[in-house]
Amino acid sequence: MATKLSSAGGAPVKRSDISGFYKKSPDERWQTIREFGELEPAEVDTIRNTGALRFEQVDRMIENVVGTMPLPLGIAVNFQVNGKDYLIPMAIEEPSVVAAASNAARIAREHGGFTTSSTGPIMLGQIQLVGIPDPNGARITILSHRDEILSIANEKDPMLVKVGGGARDIEVRVLDSKRGPMVITHLVVDCRDAMGANAVNTMAEAVAPHLEKWTGGRVYLRIISNLAVRRLARSRAVFGKESLKTDTLPGEEVVEGILEAYAFAEADPFRCATHNKGVMNGIDAVVVATGNDWRAIEAGAHSYAAWKSNGYRSLTAWEKDASGNLVGTIELPMAVGLVGGATAVHPTAKANVKLLGVKSAQELGEVIASVGLAQNFAALRALATEGIQRGHMSLHARNIAATVGAVGDEVDRVVEVLVKERKVRMDRAKEVLTDLRAKKH
Ligand code: MEV
């Protein structure tokens, strides 16, 4: 039997300590999860459906594979960045995000769309040295070996060097820690169109023994930093006040409301977390759609939000220009790549990158930053006016209607009632559907 089920005086006890799960054939893995989770055959079929990918492909990507976890892929329209039009693929399960981004981009477009810039694609690799009695002396020793360190690092990635990237410089810091001073060497690496984790980690590991030899210290960690302060993407857009008005509020008041919302986020980390979460709704969706590492982007964004000033702050800034229009800006780390990783092998990610038409990782990063700015604008505008629930409500109501079993035109009719009554709840949806069907007969 595939699953480890042992019996402790009656009911079988499920055990997850299955050694060599990865060695099992796909059929055995499905059998194991079916027994363990008491899954129906149809449920296992759902899990094992690999969509646009072949099972062999996903089986090579990670370990212990049993299937894939599909997400909706939507296209945000209206984006114009540096005068170029883009259709933006967004992979996300949350209703309203794609519509909100498209709507914000439409308003930004009236004033020329998004204007962007970036630093170079520079990442930092960290090498931690401990047990050094003279950390300041060790620092100077390491710095005196700069050129040698750079060539040791660059020998590890001739391809990166060939395309114009590679280790460029080093920085050495003496860090006070609760276990005493540490000497932290930063390898400054130009990653070109790669996200860079593999290149940087390999370089850091190659350099480490030399640092031990020169300083007499002991190396522990050798790893990239996701606080990518040298790989920033920036975007700016103007949102015309006339386009911000609602049925009940003039544009000027909406601008004021958005500025109040921004001030709230800047003053309060409880609000700021949610404000930045709204930014990341847009950013992560494109990062996922292009097969990039969204955990790295999340870690970079939030650590940057705390590092750039005193305390955790907004990733965006909102102001009013001389005409009273709203000006939004964003600046954040954007460690995305086009070569290596899932971006290069995942067929949907590859197609999405082609659809985006980006020619470099830097261009991709700037487009993504623009989506983050658009998303934040859309959220603040909704929050400062009618509130977020109204926009969410009809999509949410559609989900609820489908969940309670509405099909065909029943979905629209259930949604209509739930939204009108502002009761987007499962119990009410069931009642409405039952009434509807009763009236039909
Ligand atoms: C919801 O996913 C995102 C928002 O909460 C963002 C915000 O509050 O700014 C609406």
Boltz pocket constraint, residues with backbone or C-beta under 6 A from the ligand:
constraints:
  - pocket:
      binder: B
      contacts: [[A, 94], [A, 274], [A, 275], [A, 276], [A, 277], [A, 278], [A, 279], [A, 281], [A, 376], [A, 379], [A, 380], [A, 383], [A, 388]]
      max_distance: 6.0
